[in-house]
């Protein structure tokens, strides 16, 4: 399943799917990807990695508006810092594509854009988060949002804020190497369409990343980008 996010200066495509949707063979991987795959001996890690590449290739094709590209025409490897990088093996001149990947409990999530300077996405399983977790990783303002909510909503808010931080730290190229309290998440109830709502993240460098969030059965989803992400619309075939 896929959707795309339309902004005034940026078009971001999203795709997601379960690990059960990934082919069992590795024929769709490039030679470079197969070399990485052979080094993944822990089954869960290998499964998550393969899921990321499968949905990542799909979202890259959508971002390039090139559905005819074969899976082996798109190579997704990790940069030294761990972020996914995209290389096109097909003939022709291709623009650079920014890609972000995430997975949780067998669900994979991918975002891709041409022209993005910073991009990050994250999916989290909707599960309880302790008050100690909130105290350790959230700013005072974020913790207040969680604690003032009703008991039935606290898990959703805690996971949403955490997910937005993950997305923002990916977009900043830092991951969890950066203190999670160095970014400040603010979420609104401003609805776009398809269940997505707006969020902003204040970055340590003084800039603000714009994005979206939503909750579906069992999961929370966030996306941030620079330029900021606009409203969500259905993609062809999504």
NULUMNU-822757 format. One line per 5 residues: number of its first residue (from 0); for each residue z, y, x of C-alpha. Coordinates in steps of 0.1 Angstrom, whole numbers, m for minus. Each point is the difference from the previous one (the first is absolute). Layout:
BEGIN
NUM) Z/Y/X ~ ...
This chain:
BEGIN
0) 0/0/0 ~ m7/35/13 ~ 2/37/m9 ~ m9/31/18 ~ 19/33/4
5) m20/32/m2 ~ 12/32/17 ~ m18/33/4 ~ m7/m7/36 ~ 8/m37/4
10) m10/m32/m18 ~ 24/m29/6 ~ m8/m35/m12 ~ 27/m25/m8 ~ m1/m38/m3
15) 26/m27/m5 ~ 3/m37/m5 ~ 22/m31/4 ~ m1/m23/30 ~ m13/m27/m23
20) m33/19/m3 ~ m8/m3/38 ~ m25/m27/10 ~ 16/m30/17 ~ m25/0/28
25) m4/26/27 ~ m38/4/m2 ~ 3/35/m13 ~ 19/12/32 ~ m18/14/30
30) 3/m16/34 ~ 26/26/10 ~ 20/m5/m31 ~ m1/m38/5 ~ 15/5/34
35) 29/19/m14 ~ 4/m26/m28 ~ 3/m28/25 ~ 30/17/15 ~ 19/2/m33
40) 20/m32/m1 ~ 26/10/m27 ~ m16/m10/m33 ~ 13/30/m20 ~ m11/25/26
45) m34/m16/2 ~ m3/0/m38 ~ 10/37/m3 ~ m25/9/29 ~ m29/m18/m17
50) 8/16/m33 ~ m1/35/16 ~ m34/m7/16 ~ m14/m14/m33 ~ 9/30/m22
55) m6/24/29 ~ m36/m11/4 ~ m5/4/m37 ~ 14/36/m1 ~ m20/10/31
60) m32/m11/m18 ~ 10/21/m30 ~ 9/30/21 ~ m35/m2/17 ~ m17/m7/m33
65) m16/m30/18 ~ 7/m31/m22 ~ m27/m19/18 ~ 19/0/33 ~ 12/m36/9
70) 36/m6/7 ~ m9/m7/36 ~ m17/34/2 ~ 35/16/m3 ~ 25/m6/28
75) 36/10/m4 ~ 22/m2/31 ~ 32/17/9 ~ 3/31/22 ~ 26/0/28
80) 25/15/m24 ~ m7/m26/m27 ~ m20/20/m24 ~ m32/m17/m13 ~ m33/13/14
85) m35/m6/m15 ~ m31/m9/20 ~ m34/m5/m17 ~ m21/m28/14 ~ m30/6/m22
90) m30/20/12 ~ m2/37/m8 ~ 21/31/4 ~ 33/m2/m18 ~ 27/26/m5
95) 35/m6/12 ~ 22/m16/m26 ~ 38/4/m1 ~ 18/m31/m13 ~ 36/m8/m10
100) 14/m34/m9 ~ 31/m13/m16 ~ 14/m33/m15 ~ 31/m12/m18 ~ 8/m34/m15
105) m36/m12/1 ~ m15/32/m13 ~ m24/20/23 ~ m8/37/m3 ~ m27/19/19
110) m12/36/0 ~ m31/14/18 ~ m16/34/3 ~ m29/17/18 ~ 12/33/13
115) 38/m5/m3 ~ 20/13/30 ~ 31/m19/m11 ~ 4/m28/m25 ~ 27/m25/m9
120) 6/m24/m29 ~ 29/m24/m8 ~ 9/m26/m26 ~ 36/m12/m5 ~ 15/m27/m21
125) 22/15/m27 ~ 34/m13/11 ~ 36/13/3 ~ 8/24/28 ~ 37/4/10
130) 17/33/1 ~ 5/m5/37 ~ m37/m3/4 ~ m5/33/m18 ~ 26/17/21
135) m15/m13/33 ~ m36/7/m6 ~ m3/28/m26 ~ 7/38/3 ~ 28/14/m21
140) m25/14/m25 ~ m18/m34/m3 ~ 33/m18/m4 ~ 10/24/m28 ~ m32/m9/m19
145) 9/m37/2 ~ 37/4/m9 ~ m5/23/m29 ~ m24/m24/m17 ~ 10/m25/m25
150) 12/m34/13 ~ m32/m16/m14 ~ m22/24/19 ~ 18/2/34 ~ m19/m29/15
155) m34/15/m9 ~ 9/34/14 ~ 15/m15/32 ~ m31/m21/6 ~ m24/28/m9
160) 16/24/25 ~ 1/m26/27 ~ m36/m9/m7 ~ m11/37/2 ~ 18/2/33
165) m19/m30/13 ~ m33/15/m11 ~ 8/33/16 ~ 11/m15/33 ~ m32/m21/1
170) m20/32/m7 ~ 18/17/29 ~ m8/m29/23 ~ 37/m7/6 ~ 10/m29/m22
175) 37/m7/0 ~ 3/12/36 ~ 8/34/m16 ~ 33/7/m17 ~ m7/m6/m37
180) 22/31/m8 ~ m24/22/19 ~ m24/0/m30 ~ 10/14/m34 ~ m14/m16/m31
185) m4/19/m33 ~ m14/m18/m31 ~ m11/16/m32 ~ m7/m14/m35 ~ m34/18/0
190) m23/m27/m13 ~ m36/m4/11 ~ m15/m31/m16 ~ 3/m37/3 ~ 38/3/4
195) m1/20/33 ~ 23/30/5 ~ 2/27/27 ~ 22/1/31 ~ 4/21/32
200) 15/m8/33 ~ 12/27/24 ~ m9/m11/36 ~ 20/9/31 ~ m29/22/13
205) 4/23/m30 ~ m30/m13/m19 ~ 1/m15/m35 ~ m18/m33/m9 ~ m11/m4/m36
210) m3/m32/m18 ~ 7/m22/m30 ~ 24/m26/m12 ~ 2/m26/m28 ~ 21/m29/m12
215) m15/m33/m13 ~ 18/m32/m9 ~ 17/m12/31 ~ m13/26/24 ~ 0/37/10
220) m30/17/16 ~ m5/32/20 ~ m28/18/18 ~ 0/31/21 ~ m28/18/19
225) m11/31/18 ~ m19/17/m16 ~ 23/m6/m30 ~ m11/m27/m25 ~ m11/12/m34
230) m2/m17/m34 ~ m6/m37/m5 ~ m32/m12/m17 ~ m14/m34/m7 ~ m25/m13/26
235) m32/m19/m10 ~ 9/m36/m4 ~ 38/8/2
